[in-house]
Amino acid sequence: MGNSTSSVDTSSSSSSSAGRKRSSSTPVSVDSLPIPSGGDNTTTTSSRFLQVKDNNSRKSKSSTSSPSSTSKKIEKKSSSKGSSGSSSKKGSNNNSNPQSPNNNNNSNDGTANTNAPPPSPQSITGSFSPPIQSQSLPSHSFISSSSPSNSTSPSILPTTTTTTNTTTSSSSSLLSTISEALIYITSDDEIDYTRKNLRDLEKNNIKTIDGSGGGGTLDKLVKIHLGHNSLTTLPDWIANDCKSLQCINVYDNQIDRLPSNIGELEHLEKLIISMNSIQSVSAIPVIPSLQHLSMASNLIAVLEQDHLDQFVNLKHLLLDRNQLVDIPSSSLFPTSSLQLLSLSHNQINNLNFNQPFINILKLNLSYNKLKKIDGQVLIHLNHLEDLDLSFNEIISFGDSLESDQLCNLRSLNLESNQLESLWEPLFKNQFGNLVSLNLASNKLLSLPTSINCLGRLEILYLDNNQLNNLPFSSSSSSSSSSSLSSSLKELYVNNNKLNNTNLSSIFEAFEILEKISVASNQIDAIEIDDSTALKSFKSIRMIDLSNNKLKTVSKKIYSFKQLNQLVLANNKIESLPSEIGKMDWLLDLDLTKNNIFLKQLPRQVYQKGTQGIKDYLCK
């Protein structure tokens, strides 16, 4: 679907009473819009809008003025000819846009109305035509006229009998009357009815879109957005007439079932029906062409056999925030095509993947009630790259994993579980491509020494455990050609029970570490010998030692030539070496809540921040 061009003619009639001039916007290129993901954490971006309201009452006041009132205006105008230039100019300003409250219409340069309602929640890119106020439309109806062969742009033709200079603009498709609603026209192949408080599409007469006069249909429509309304179902004409539909978004409605003929849409690839009242996956008819299906935030408690597995082209399946308790078999899913399966925020306590997922890359099982994940559960996930098991109740992970299982895994998240220990050989022959490992917020007392075998791991989270010892070893003491010491770039071990010795072992083990955070431990000194200063931390950029028991810092910190952030907040610092003042590359020195040291500083020094403290230390 390529870029489409939208040209909206904002012409309004110059009636004898209103005396308004016609204005039109220039054609604006509109890029093809990305399909919003509804309940999938979609970014909200503002869009220009077209506001259409019932103007019958306004029309009766402005477009059909009585002869007597017209003559009075003429007499008044003629009587003001002898006035001064300033008075004439003032009267002209008062007569511009007489129907606009507070004269707050959009200016000719396309400035948006600041009193406009909130924009559509769809994720939209590209630029749009300037908004047209309801006051510029003498009728609530707008109809597209026959279009030239070289035009594909929607236009507006106000239906009024008082227009003397009305021109028609090109159009291939345009919506008919929807009274008291906001209509977003984004392109010729997409319409947006988001946040319109719609309850029944049939009552809004949106079926007549083609204005060519030939009784056209909606067969060119590609996307339709109906999110944030009060719909309870979809009418049959969507499937009967919109044969080219690729995306239907009905996020946040009250739908409990879709009509069966939706399955006849041969080009439908994306269906977003999150935040509705779906109680069963069978409420969605089988759609063989579908690639993305989001049923998050519904009322689904059971996955029926012989239904989802018939979605033979489905790649992304989102069932987050439902009421699922048991996943008895992987045969419930289209295992041959599925690439992403998200089941977070359910009540799942039993998991049995008894058949291989051939192409699955990402599996999200966070925020459930899983207690044990062993080799039998993971054996059919060999292509998996991202596994999220955070915020469960797991007490055992990976026991009896066979060699080379999960060999393609790049990210493993086990945060906020109940792990007290890990199987010693866990990392020896598995997880050879792991880049990120999150073990934060468990009950770990120690780590298996096999963690040193993770030769491609770059980020390691160990915060909020009970670690008092770290098994890290340097590359020289490792028998493997690739080891953790030569790959790790970021290490987070905040809020544990580490001491000075543990910190020294970190300094000695890692060669290319860039960030280390050991806040809230039991460290009272930074011990750096000459060999460590020369070998380690050649690329270290950040060290966080806040909330420890430090009284000073070794002057050998000067050897860290790439260090630009040093956090020493909330310690017991009494003095700092003058070498810190010579570290021109140090840009951020945080000494917050080190009252003993800070009381020694002149007030003006502390007010100058890092540079002021460095200058003071050099004196």
C-alpha positions in Angstrom: 0.0 0.0 0.0 1.8 3.1 -1.2 1.5 6.7 -0.2 -1.8 8.3 -0.9 -2.6 12.0 -1.5 -5.4 13.7 0.3 -6.8 17.0 -0.9 -9.6 18.6 1.1 -11.4 21.5 -0.3 -12.5 23.7 2.6 -14.7 25.9 0.5 -17.7 27.4 2.1 -20.5 29.4 0.5 -20.4 33.2 0.4 -24.0 33.9 1.4 -25.5 37.4 1.5 -25.8 37.3 5.3 -22.6 35.8 6.4 -20.4 37.5 3.8 -17.6 34.9 4.3 -14.9 34.2 1.8 -14.1 30.8 0.4 -10.8 29.2 1.5 -9.2 26.0 0.6 -6.2 24.0 1.7 -3.5 22.9 -0.5 -3.0 19.1 -1.2 -1.0 17.4 1.6 0.8 14.2 1.2 -0.3 11.5 3.6 1.9 8.5 4.2 0.5 5.1 4.6 -0.4 4.7 8.3 1.0 2.0 10.5 -1.5 -0.5 11.9 -2.0 0.4 15.6 -1.7 -2.4 18.1 -4.6 -1.6 20.4 -3.8 -3.1 23.7 -0.2 -3.7 22.8 1.3 -0.6 24.4 0.8 1.6 21.3 2.3 5.0 21.2 -0.2 7.8 20.9 0.4 10.4 18.2 -1.8 13.3 17.4 -3.6 13.7 14.1 -5.4 16.5 12.3 -9.2 16.0 12.3 -12.3 16.9 10.5 -15.1 18.0 12.8 -18.6 17.6 11.4 -21.7 18.6 13.4 -25.4 19.2 12.6 -25.6 22.8 11.5 -29.3 23.0 10.6 -29.9 25.4 13.4 -27.0 27.6 12.4 -28.1 27.4 8.7 -31.5 28.8 9.6 -29.9 31.7 11.3 -27.2 32.6 8.8 -28.0 31.3 5.4 -31.7 32.3 5.2 -31.8 35.8 6.6 -35.1 37.6 6.1 -35.3 40.5 3.7 -36.0 43.0 6.4 -32.9 42.0 8.3 -30.8 42.1 5.2 -32.0 45.6 4.4 -31.2 46.8 7.9 -27.7 45.5 7.5 -27.4 47.4 4.1 -28.6 50.6 5.7 -26.2 50.2 8.6 -23.4 49.6 6.2 -24.2 52.6 4.1 -24.5 54.8 7.1 -21.0 53.9 8.2 -19.3 55.1 5.0 -18.7 58.5 6.5 -16.9 57.0 9.5 -13.1 57.3 10.0 -10.7 54.7 8.6 -10.1 53.2 12.0 -13.8 52.8 12.7 -14.3 51.1 9.3 -11.4 48.8 9.9 -12.7 47.8 13.3 -16.1 47.0 11.9 -14.5 44.8 9.3 -12.8 42.8 11.9 -15.9 42.2 13.9 -17.7 40.8 10.8 -15.1 38.2 10.0 -16.3 34.6 10.7 -19.5 35.8 12.4 -20.5 32.2 13.4 -17.2 31.5 15.2 -17.4 31.7 19.0 -14.6 33.9 20.3 -13.4 34.1 16.7 -11.4 30.9 17.3 -11.5 29.3 13.9 -8.3 27.9 12.3 -6.3 30.5 10.5 -5.6 30.2 6.8 -2.1 28.9 7.6 -3.5 25.7 9.0 -3.0 26.4 12.7 -4.9 23.8 14.8 -7.9 24.8 16.9 -6.7 24.8 20.5 -10.3 23.9 21.7 -10.3 20.8 19.6 -11.2 17.4 21.2 -8.3 15.0 22.0 -6.7 13.3 19.0 -7.1 9.7 17.9 -5.1 7.2 19.8 -3.9 5.6 16.6 -0.2 5.6 15.9 0.0 8.0 12.9 2.8 9.3 10.8 2.8 11.8 8.0 1.1 15.1 7.7 -2.5 16.0 7.3 -4.8 18.7 5.8 -5.6 21.6 8.2 -8.7 21.0 10.3 -12.0 22.4 9.1 -14.3 23.9 11.7 -18.0 22.9 11.8 -18.9 26.6 11.3 -17.5 26.6 7.8 -19.9 23.8 6.8 -23.5 25.0 6.1 -24.8 21.5 6.3 -24.0 18.4 8.3 -23.9 16.3 5.2 -20.9 16.1 2.8 -20.9 14.0 -0.4 -18.2 13.2 -2.8 -18.7 14.1 -6.4 -17.5 12.3 -9.5 -13.8 12.5 -9.7 -11.3 13.1 -12.6 -9.4 10.0 -13.7 -6.1 11.3 -12.3 -7.3 12.0 -8.8 -7.6 9.8 -5.8 -8.4 12.4 -3.1 -11.5 12.8 -1.0 -13.3 16.2 -1.1 -16.1 18.0 0.6 -19.1 19.4 -1.2 -21.4 21.3 1.2 -25.1 20.8 0.4 -26.7 24.3 0.5 -29.1 26.2 -1.7 -27.5 29.6 -0.9 -24.1 28.8 -2.4 -23.3 31.0 -5.4 -19.7 30.0 -6.0 -19.5 26.3 -5.2 -17.0 24.1 -6.9 -16.5 20.3 -6.6 -13.2 18.6 -5.9 -11.9 15.2 -6.9 -12.9 12.2 -4.8 -12.8 8.4 -5.1 -14.3 7.7 -1.7 -15.9 9.7 1.1 -18.1 9.1 4.1 -21.7 10.3 4.2 -23.6 11.7 7.1 -22.6 10.9 10.6 -24.3 13.5 12.8 -22.6 14.8 16.0 -19.5 12.7 15.3 -15.8 13.3 14.7 -14.6 11.7 11.4 -10.9 11.1 10.8 -10.1 10.9 7.1 -6.6 9.7 6.8 -6.4 8.4 3.3 -8.5 6.9 0.5 -8.1 3.4 1.8 -8.5 4.0 5.6 -11.2 5.4 7.8 -11.0 6.1 11.5 -14.0 6.1 13.9 -12.0 6.0 17.1 -13.6 7.6 20.2 -17.0 8.4 18.5 -19.2 6.8 21.1 -20.7 4.6 18.4 -23.2 1.9 19.5 -24.6 0.7 16.2 -22.8 1.2 12.8 -26.0 0.6 10.9 -27.7 3.6 12.4 -24.8 5.9 11.3 -25.2 5.2 7.6 -21.5 4.8 6.8 -22.0 2.3 4.1 -22.3 4.8 1.3 -18.7 5.8 0.8 -18.3 5.9 -2.9 -19.7 9.1 -4.4 -19.1 8.2 -8.0 -22.9 7.8 -8.6 -22.4 4.2 -9.8 -23.6 2.5 -6.6 -20.0 1.7 -5.6 -18.9 -0.4 -2.6 -16.2 -0.3 0.0 -14.0 -2.8 -1.9 -10.9 -0.5 -1.8 -10.9 0.0 2.0 -7.8 -1.5 3.6 -8.0 -0.4 7.2 -10.8 0.5 9.6 -10.4 1.7 13.1 -13.3 1.5 15.5 -11.6 1.5 18.8 -12.8 3.1 22.0 -16.6 2.9 21.2 -19.5 0.9 22.6 -20.0 -1.6 19.8 -21.4 -5.0 20.7 -20.9 -6.6 17.2 -19.9 -5.8 13.7 -22.4 -5.6 10.8 -22.3 -8.1 8.0 -21.6 -5.5 5.4 -18.0 -5.1 6.6 -17.2 -8.6 5.3 -19.6 -8.5 2.4 -18.4 -5.1 0.9 -14.9 -4.5 2.3 -13.2 -7.3 0.4 -9.8 -5.7 0.5 -9.6 -5.2 4.2 -6.2 -5.9 5.7 -6.7 -4.5 9.2 -9.7 -4.3 11.6 -9.1 -2.6 15.0 -12.0 -2.8 17.4 -10.0 -2.2 20.6 -11.9 -1.3 23.7 -15.6 -2.0 22.8 -18.2 -4.5 24.2 -18.0 -7.1 21.5 -18.5 -10.8 22.6 -18.4 -12.4 19.1 -17.6 -11.6 15.5 -19.9 -12.4 12.6 -18.9 -15.7 10.9 -18.4 -14.0 7.5 -15.4 -12.2 8.8 -13.5 -15.4 7.9 -14.3 -14.7 4.3 -12.0 -11.7 4.1 -9.1 -13.2 2.1 -6.7 -10.3 2.7 -7.2 -9.7 6.4 -3.9 -9.8 8.1 -4.3 -8.0 11.4 -7.2 -8.2 13.9 -7.2 -6.3 17.1 -10.1 -7.1 19.4 -8.4 -6.4 22.8 -10.4 -5.0 25.7 -13.8 -6.5 24.7 -16.1 -9.2 26.2 -14.7 -12.3 24.3 -15.1 -15.4 26.5 -13.9 -18.0 24.0 -11.4 -18.0 21.2 -14.0 -19.7 19.1 -15.9 -16.4 19.1 -13.4 -15.4 16.4 -14.1 -17.2 13.2 -11.2 -19.0 11.5 -9.4 -16.5 9.2 -6.7 -18.4 7.2 -5.0 -15.2 6.0 -4.6 -13.6 9.5 -1.0 -12.9 10.7 -1.6 -10.8 13.8 -4.3 -11.5 16.3 -4.6 -9.6 19.6 -7.3 -10.8 22.1 -5.7 -9.2 25.2 -7.8 -8.0 28.1 -10.8 -10.2 27.5 -12.6 -12.9 29.5 -11.0 -16.0 28.0 -10.5 -18.8 30.5 -10.0 -21.9 28.3 -8.4 -22.5 24.9 -10.5 -24.9 22.9 -8.9 -27.6 20.8 -9.0 -27.5 17.0 -9.5 -23.7 16.6 -6.5 -21.5 16.9 -4.4 -24.2 15.2 -6.4 -23.6 12.0 -5.0 -20.1 11.7 -2.3 -21.5 9.5 -0.5 -18.1 8.7 -0.7 -16.6 12.2 2.6 -15.2 13.4 1.7 -13.0 16.4 -0.8 -14.2 19.0 -1.5 -12.0 22.1 -3.7 -13.4 24.9 -2.4 -11.2 27.7 -4.7 -10.2 30.6 -7.3 -13.0 30.3 -8.3 -15.7 32.8 -6.2 -18.6 31.5 -5.1 -21.2 34.1 -3.9 -24.2 32.1 -2.0 -24.6 28.8 -2.3 -28.4 28.5 -0.8 -28.7 25.0 1.1 -26.8 22.4 -1.2 -28.3 19.8 -3.7 -25.6 20.7 -1.6 -23.2 18.7 -0.5 -23.0 15.1 3.0 -24.3 15.9 4.2 -24.2 12.4 3.8 -20.5 11.8 3.7 -18.8 15.2 6.7 -16.5 16.0 5.4 -14.5 19.0 3.2 -15.9 21.7 2.3 -13.6 24.6 0.4 -15.0 27.6 1.3 -12.5 30.4 -1.0 -11.4 33.2 -3.0 -14.6 33.4 -3.3 -17.3 36.2 -1.3 -20.0 34.4 0.1 -22.6 36.7 0.5 -25.5 34.4 2.4 -25.5 31.1 2.9 -28.4 28.7 4.5 -27.7 25.3 4.4 -31.3 24.1 4.9 -30.4 20.4 7.7 -28.3 18.8 7.1 -24.7 17.9 9.0 -24.7 14.6 9.4 -20.9 14.2 8.7 -19.3 17.5 11.1 -16.5 18.5 9.5 -14.8 21.5 7.5 -16.2 24.4 6.1 -14.0 27.2 4.8 -15.8 30.2 5.4 -13.0 32.8 2.9 -12.3 35.6 1.5 -15.8 36.0 1.7 -18.5 38.7 4.3 -20.8 37.3 6.3 -22.7 39.9 8.7 -24.9 37.9 10.2 -24.7 34.5 12.3 -27.8 33.6 13.9 -29.3 30.5 10.6 -31.0 29.5 8.8 -27.7 29.2 11.6 -26.1 27.2 12.5 -29.0 25.0 10.4 -27.9 22.1 11.5 -24.3 22.0 14.9 -24.6 20.3 14.3 -21.6 18.0 13.3 -19.3 20.8 15.3 -16.0 21.1 13.4 -14.2 23.9 11.9 -15.9 27.0 10.2 -13.8 29.6 9.3 -15.6 32.8 9.4 -12.7 35.2 7.0 -12.1 38.1 6.0 -15.7 38.6 6.5 -18.1 41.6 9.3 -20.2 40.1 11.4 -22.0 42.6 13.3 -24.2 40.1 14.5 -23.4 36.6 16.3 -25.4 33.9 16.8 -28.7 35.8 17.6 -31.6 33.5 18.1 -29.3 30.5 19.9 -31.3 27.8 22.9 -30.1 25.9 22.4 -27.4 23.3 18.8 -26.7 24.4 17.8 -23.1 23.9 21.0 -22.6 22.0 19.4 -19.6 20.1 18.2 -17.8 23.2 19.4 -14.2 23.4 17.3 -12.8 26.3 16.2 -14.6 29.5 14.2 -12.8 32.1 13.6 -14.5 35.5 13.1 -11.4 37.5 10.9 -11.4 40.6 10.6 -15.1 41.3 11.4 -17.4 44.2 14.8 -18.8 43.1 17.2 -19.6 45.9 19.7 -21.4 43.7 20.4 -22.5 40.2 21.3 -25.9 38.8 25.1 -25.9 38.7 25.6 -27.1 35.1 22.8 -24.8 33.9 25.0 -22.5 31.8 27.7 -25.0 30.9 26.4 -26.3 27.5 23.2 -24.2 27.1 22.5 -20.6 26.4 25.6 -20.2 24.2 24.1 -17.1 22.5 22.6 -15.4 25.5 23.2 -11.6 25.5 21.0 -10.5 28.4 20.2 -12.4 31.7 18.0 -11.0 34.4 18.0 -12.7 37.8 17.0 -9.7 39.8 14.6 -9.8 42.8 14.9 -13.5 43.7 16.4 -15.1 46.8 19.7 -16.2 45.4 22.5 -16.9 47.9 25.0 -17.8 45.3 25.5 -18.3 41.6 26.7 -21.4 39.7 30.3 -21.3 38.5 29.1 -22.3 35.1 27.9 -18.7 34.6 31.5 -18.0 33.5 30.8 -20.1 30.4 28.4 -17.4 29.0 30.9 -16.1 26.5 28.4 -13.8 24.7 26.6 -12.3 27.7 26.7 -8.5 27.7 24.2 -7.5 30.4 23.7 -9.2 33.8 21.1 -8.1 36.4 21.6 -9.5 39.9 19.9 -6.8 42.0 17.9 -7.5 45.1 19.1 -10.9 46.0 21.1 -12.1 49.1 24.5 -12.7 47.3 27.6 -12.4 49.5 29.9 -14.0 47.1 30.5 -13.8 43.3 32.1 -16.7 41.4 33.5 -14.6 38.6 36.9 -15.6 37.2 39.2 -13.9 34.8 39.8 -15.1 31.2 43.3 -16.3 32.1 41.9 -18.8 34.6 39.1 -20.0 32.3 39.6 -23.1 30.2 37.1 -21.9 27.6 38.2 -19.9 24.6 35.3 -17.5 25.3 34.2 -16.5 28.8 32.0 -14.1 30.6 35.0 -12.0 31.6 35.7 -11.0 28.0 32.1 -10.3 27.0 30.2 -8.6 29.9 29.6 -4.9 29.5 27.1 -4.1 32.2 26.8 -5.5 35.7 24.1 -4.6 38.2 24.4 -6.1 41.7 22.6 -3.5 43.8 21.1 -4.4 47.2 23.0 -7.5 48.1 25.5 -8.4 50.8 28.8 -7.7 48.9 31.9 -6.5 50.7 35.3 -5.0 49.6 36.6 -8.4 48.5 33.7 -9.0 46.2 34.2 -5.6 44.6 37.9 -6.3 44.1 37.1 -9.6 42.4 34.8 -7.8 40.0 37.7 -5.3 39.2 40.0 -8.2 38.5 37.7 -10.4 36.5 36.3 -8.2 33.7 38.1 -6.7 30.8 35.6 -4.6 28.8 33.1 -3.7 31.5 31.4 -0.3 30.8 28.9 0.0 33.7 29.0 -1.4 37.2 26.4 -0.7 39.8 27.0 -2.0 43.4 24.8 0.3 45.3 23.3 -0.7 48.7 25.9 -3.2 49.7 28.4 -3.4 52.6 31.5 -1.9 50.9 33.6 0.5 53.0 36.7 0.8 50.8 37.7 0.6 47.2 40.8 -1.5 46.9 42.7 -1.3 43.6 46.2 -2.8 43.1 48.5 -1.7 40.4 47.8 -4.7 38.1 44.1 -4.2 38.4 44.4 -0.5 37.6 46.4 -1.2 34.4 44.4 -4.2 33.2 40.8 -3.8 34.2 38.2 -1.1 33.4 39.9 0.1 30.3 36.4 1.1 29.0 34.5 1.7 32.3 32.2 4.7 32.0 30.0 4.5 35.1 30.5 3.3 38.7 27.6 3.5 41.2 28.7 2.9 44.8 25.9 4.8 46.5 24.4 3.7 49.8 27.5 1.9 51.1 30.0 2.7 53.9 32.8 4.4 52.0 35.0 6.9 53.8 37.3 7.7 51.0 38.3 6.6 47.5 41.6 5.2 46.3 43.7 7.7 44.4 44.2 4.9 41.8 40.7 5.8 40.5 42.7 8.2 38.3 43.7 5.2 36.2 40.1 4.8 34.9 40.6 7.1 31.9 37.1 6.6 30.4 35.2 7.2 33.7 32.6 10.0 33.2 30.1 9.2 36.0 31.0 8.3 39.6 28.1 8.0 42.1 29.1 8.1 45.8 25.9 9.4 47.2 24.8 8.5 50.8 28.1 7.2 52.0 30.4 8.4 54.8 33.0 10.2 52.7 35.4 12.2 54.9 38.0 13.1 52.2 38.7 12.6 48.5 42.1 12.4 46.8 43.3 15.3 44.8 43.7 13.0 41.8 39.9 13.2 41.3 40.3 16.9 40.6 42.6 16.1 37.7 40.2 13.8 36.0 39.1 16.1 33.2 37.0 13.3 31.7 34.9 12.9 34.9 31.7 14.8 34.1 29.4 13.7 37.0 30.5 13.3 40.6 27.5 12.7 42.9 28.3 13.3 46.6 24.7 13.8 47.8 24.2 13.0 51.5 27.9 12.8 52.4 27.5 15.4 55.2 30.9 15.0 56.8 32.7 15.9 53.6 30.2 18.4 52.3 30.4 20.5 55.5 34.0 21.1 54.7 33.2 22.7 51.4 32.6 26.4 51.0 29.0 26.9 49.9 30.0 28.5 46.6 32.1 25.4 45.7 29.2 23.0 46.2 26.9 25.2 44.2 29.2 24.9 41.2 28.6 21.2 41.1 31.2 18.6 39.8 33.5 21.2 38.3 33.5 23.2 41.5 34.4 20.2 43.6 37.2 19.1 41.2 38.7 22.6 41.3 38.6 22.6 45.1 40.4 19.2 45.3 43.2 20.5 43.1 44.1 23.4 45.4 
